Amino acid sequence: MKAYNAVITAGLFVLAALPALAHHSFAAEYDANKPFTVKGTVTKFDWVNPHSRLYIDVKEANGKTTPWELETANVTSLQRHGWKRNTLKPGDEVIVTGYAAKDGSHVGAASTVKTADGKQLFVGSANDGSPQQ
């Protein structure tokens, strides 16, 4: 019985550690020397921890649409900066500034989001390792 309890306890510790494994530093994934600005249409906004995610479709000069995935701060940080779960909705037009992924994919760490009405929203985390703006 002791061995069974030890296995169950060890399993619970492993499961509890999984979210920490998914978290990463800014420098591990993004390049501070690759700032970007994209204009697009919100397709989805995931209000989750450890980082919320903004998904937009960007219309390229050639007419092709490119989906982007943009990492933002955690829910608590966003709330401190005035965000609510429904601050961005599918169909909203936005301009996003941030830093591109090292691997060249259409993924980035967002710093700011500007809405169609001109409101600029802070989306980065002050301690995420990204360059300060």
Secondary structure, 3 states (H helix, E strand, C coil): CHHHHHHHHHHHHHHHHHHHHHCCCHHHHEEEEEEEEEEEEEEEEECCCCCCEEEEEEECCCCCEEEEEEECCCHHHHHHCCCCCCCCCCCCEEEEEEEEECCCCCEEEEEEEEECCCCEEECCCCCCCCCCC
